[in-house]
């Protein structure tokens, strides 16, 4: 017990804002077995109302309810829920001094176990109570804490006829989307969601709390956070540019399975010529049900204007529909309605690939994915297998750079447009995990091999849709990767956010 109080005294000294001396006293860190017990005791001693243990309702809420996919459920030694950046700083210092592994969870949408969760060998830091949500006086920016999901941000901004460049799915967390770059319905106008971040309030691995902006002393950190993941700092507040949004045209349409080729033609044409109208966006998603051999074709259409365009989606509107909900309304209303249809608690797996827009490539990806799914996964109860072709226009890349400057992703605009594809598998039983994941890895590898052999590989892998083990940072330009590694060394020389903070893609590992 004496050791606990000795450490507590040191931690209190280290937790003083702008004090980095404690971290400077150590070398590169590695976890010590059993240290999580000491860390949890310290956190509970100093913040008893914010530290939760197994068996409590708060523990279950933070380790299960807050996650989208049950594949991410885990059993940390304890959960610490800071109320502000200062408390998070204290927690990071505690975990550093005790050499304890930890995970950080914000929205909880990433389905890979151990990427935003941790076992009993470590501590979960939950951002559930970092809940800043405030418009600036001139309404030009909105400050958002990582407690929120995008549906919360859109609902908050709707009464002001404003929105933010954020996620297309409401239950996705603000923090994860932005740290991975972030695709938005508005991306062809404004680029990655991260291209629209004005400032990041962060906790460095030393416990120091700093605000990173494009034009201050932490401009290099600002750049790294625009798609560089979790290797650099824990963000406690994002300041985002707002954009006008008095209303949009938006909705999902479902098409006949017999019109597969016409549907893929429409997807190709939008991908090829979508830059002609930057206000338009589309999410073409195909969902397979292998147990019954059925495939459903759908697309979410988005147009950012009070007046609908009669031509921008004409390749889709010319198709016969099973149902079509496209209409004028508020983005927040649509996001909330779609969210209600997507249950939490299923088992999920993502994999990503990219290719330059190519009609043959669409058919190849479609036939490979669904052919394999129908032949290999038909016996798995409750499984759905979907693939989404996300069009990325040249305007997406160029407008993002003109708005927010360069970013770590460094996507080559000269080879645009692209399709960034995501395969998503959803199932019910843990006993099927190995079969489904083996299928996912083998199928995406086959798809990547085929598009590479045809000379249309896109190169870049979008972090937020990637699966465990996919080489995300290896797909960034080599100069950007070197810069990321240098920035990581500068701000985290002792590898706290690489060796102790588990999960995610680490720049150092690439």
Secondary structure as the mmCIF struct_conf table of DSSP 4:
data_model
#
loop_
_struct_conf.conf_type_id
_struct_conf.id
_struct_conf.beg_label_comp_id
_struct_conf.beg_label_asym_id
_struct_conf.beg_label_seq_id
_struct_conf.end_label_comp_id
_struct_conf.end_label_asym_id
_struct_conf.end_label_seq_id
HELX_RH_AL_P HELX_RH_AL_P1 UNK A 2 UNK A 14
TURN_TY1_P TURN_TY1_P1 UNK A 15 UNK A 15
BEND BEND1 UNK A 16 UNK A 16
TURN_TY1_P TURN_TY1_P2 UNK A 17 UNK A 18
HELX_RH_AL_P HELX_RH_AL_P2 UNK A 21 UNK A 24
TURN_TY1_P TURN_TY1_P3 UNK A 25 UNK A 25
BEND BEND2 UNK A 28 UNK A 28
TURN_TY1_P TURN_TY1_P4 UNK A 33 UNK A 34
HELX_RH_AL_P HELX_RH_AL_P3 UNK A 35 UNK A 46
HELX_RH_3T_P HELX_RH_3T_P1 UNK A 48 UNK A 50
STRN STRN1 UNK A 51 UNK A 52
TURN_TY1_P TURN_TY1_P5 UNK A 54 UNK A 55
BEND BEND3 UNK A 56 UNK A 56
HELX_RH_AL_P HELX_RH_AL_P4 UNK A 57 UNK A 60
HELX_RH_PI_P HELX_RH_PI_P1 UNK A 61 UNK A 65
TURN_TY1_P TURN_TY1_P6 UNK A 66 UNK A 66
BEND BEND4 UNK A 68 UNK A 68
HELX_RH_3T_P HELX_RH_3T_P2 UNK A 70 UNK A 72
BEND BEND5 UNK A 77 UNK A 77
STRN STRN2 UNK A 78 UNK A 80
BEND BEND6 UNK A 83 UNK A 84
HELX_RH_AL_P HELX_RH_AL_P5 UNK A 85 UNK A 97
TURN_TY1_P TURN_TY1_P7 UNK A 98 UNK A 99
STRN STRN3 UNK A 101 UNK A 105
BEND BEND7 UNK A 106 UNK A 107
BEND BEND8 UNK A 112 UNK A 112
TURN_TY1_P TURN_TY1_P8 UNK A 113 UNK A 115
BEND BEND9 UNK A 116 UNK A 116
TURN_TY1_P TURN_TY1_P9 UNK A 120 UNK A 121
STRN STRN4 UNK A 122 UNK A 126
TURN_TY1_P TURN_TY1_P10 UNK A 128 UNK A 129
STRN STRN5 UNK A 133 UNK A 135
TURN_TY1_P TURN_TY1_P11 UNK A 137 UNK A 138
BEND BEND10 UNK A 139 UNK A 140
STRN STRN6 UNK A 141 UNK A 144
TURN_TY1_P TURN_TY1_P12 UNK A 146 UNK A 147
STRN STRN7 UNK A 149 UNK A 149
HELX_RH_AL_P HELX_RH_AL_P6 UNK A 150 UNK A 158
TURN_TY1_P TURN_TY1_P13 UNK A 159 UNK A 161
STRN STRN8 UNK A 162 UNK A 164
BEND BEND11 UNK A 165 UNK A 165
BEND BEND12 UNK A 168 UNK A 169
TURN_TY1_P TURN_TY1_P14 UNK A 170 UNK A 171
BEND BEND13 UNK A 172 UNK A 172
STRN STRN9 UNK A 173 UNK A 173
HELX_RH_AL_P HELX_RH_AL_P7 UNK A 174 UNK A 179
TURN_TY1_P TURN_TY1_P15 UNK A 180 UNK A 180
TURN_TY1_P TURN_TY1_P16 UNK A 185 UNK A 186
HELX_RH_AL_P HELX_RH_AL_P8 UNK A 187 UNK A 190
BEND BEND14 UNK A 192 UNK A 192
HELX_RH_3T_P HELX_RH_3T_P3 UNK A 193 UNK A 196
STRN STRN10 UNK A 197 UNK A 203
TURN_TY1_P TURN_TY1_P17 UNK A 205 UNK A 206
BEND BEND15 UNK A 207 UNK A 207
STRN STRN11 UNK A 209 UNK A 213
TURN_TY1_P TURN_TY1_P18 UNK A 214 UNK A 215
BEND BEND16 UNK A 216 UNK A 216
TURN_TY1_P TURN_TY1_P19 UNK A 217 UNK A 218
HELX_RH_AL_P HELX_RH_AL_P9 UNK A 219 UNK A 224
TURN_TY1_P TURN_TY1_P20 UNK A 225 UNK A 227
TURN_TY1_P TURN_TY1_P21 UNK A 229 UNK A 230
BEND BEND17 UNK A 231 UNK A 232
STRN STRN12 UNK A 234 UNK A 244
BEND BEND18 UNK A 246 UNK A 246
STRN STRN13 UNK A 248 UNK A 255
HELX_RH_3T_P HELX_RH_3T_P4 UNK A 257 UNK A 259
HELX_RH_AL_P HELX_RH_AL_P10 UNK A 260 UNK A 273
HELX_RH_3T_P HELX_RH_3T_P5 UNK A 274 UNK A 276
TURN_TY1_P TURN_TY1_P22 UNK A 278 UNK A 279
STRN STRN14 UNK A 280 UNK A 289
TURN_TY1_P TURN_TY1_P23 UNK A 290 UNK A 293
STRN STRN15 UNK A 294 UNK A 303
BEND BEND19 UNK A 305 UNK A 307
BEND BEND20 UNK A 310 UNK A 311
TURN_TY1_P TURN_TY1_P24 UNK A 312 UNK A 313
HELX_RH_AL_P HELX_RH_AL_P11 UNK A 314 UNK A 317
TURN_TY1_P TURN_TY1_P25 UNK A 318 UNK A 318
BEND BEND21 UNK A 319 UNK A 319
STRN STRN16 UNK A 321 UNK A 324
STRN STRN17 UNK A 327 UNK A 329
HELX_RH_AL_P HELX_RH_AL_P12 UNK A 331 UNK A 339
TURN_TY1_P TURN_TY1_P26 UNK A 340 UNK A 341
BEND BEND22 UNK A 342 UNK A 342
BEND BEND23 UNK A 344 UNK A 346
STRN STRN18 UNK A 347 UNK A 356
BEND BEND24 UNK A 357 UNK A 357
HELX_RH_AL_P HELX_RH_AL_P13 UNK A 359 UNK A 376
BEND BEND25 UNK A 377 UNK A 377
TURN_TY1_P TURN_TY1_P27 UNK A 378 UNK A 379
BEND BEND26 UNK A 380 UNK A 380
TURN_TY1_P TURN_TY1_P28 UNK A 381 UNK A 382
STRN STRN19 UNK A 384 UNK A 392
HELX_RH_AL_P HELX_RH_AL_P14 UNK A 394 UNK A 404
TURN_TY1_P TURN_TY1_P29 UNK A 408 UNK A 409
HELX_RH_3T_P HELX_RH_3T_P6 UNK A 413 UNK A 415
STRN STRN20 UNK A 418 UNK A 427
BEND BEND27 UNK A 428 UNK A 428
HELX_RH_3T_P HELX_RH_3T_P7 UNK A 430 UNK A 432
HELX_RH_AL_P HELX_RH_AL_P15 UNK A 433 UNK A 453
TURN_TY1_P TURN_TY1_P30 UNK A 454 UNK A 455
STRN STRN21 UNK A 457 UNK A 457
HELX_RH_3T_P HELX_RH_3T_P8 UNK A 463 UNK A 465
TURN_TY1_P TURN_TY1_P31 UNK A 468 UNK A 469
TURN_TY1_P TURN_TY1_P32 UNK A 472 UNK A 472
HELX_RH_3T_P HELX_RH_3T_P9 UNK A 473 UNK A 475
BEND BEND28 UNK A 476 UNK A 476
HELX_RH_AL_P HELX_RH_AL_P16 UNK A 478 UNK A 491
TURN_TY1_P TURN_TY1_P33 UNK A 493 UNK A 494
HELX_RH_PI_P HELX_RH_PI_P2 UNK A 496 UNK A 500
STRN STRN22 UNK A 501 UNK A 501
BEND BEND29 UNK A 503 UNK A 504
HELX_RH_3T_P HELX_RH_3T_P10 UNK A 507 UNK A 509
#
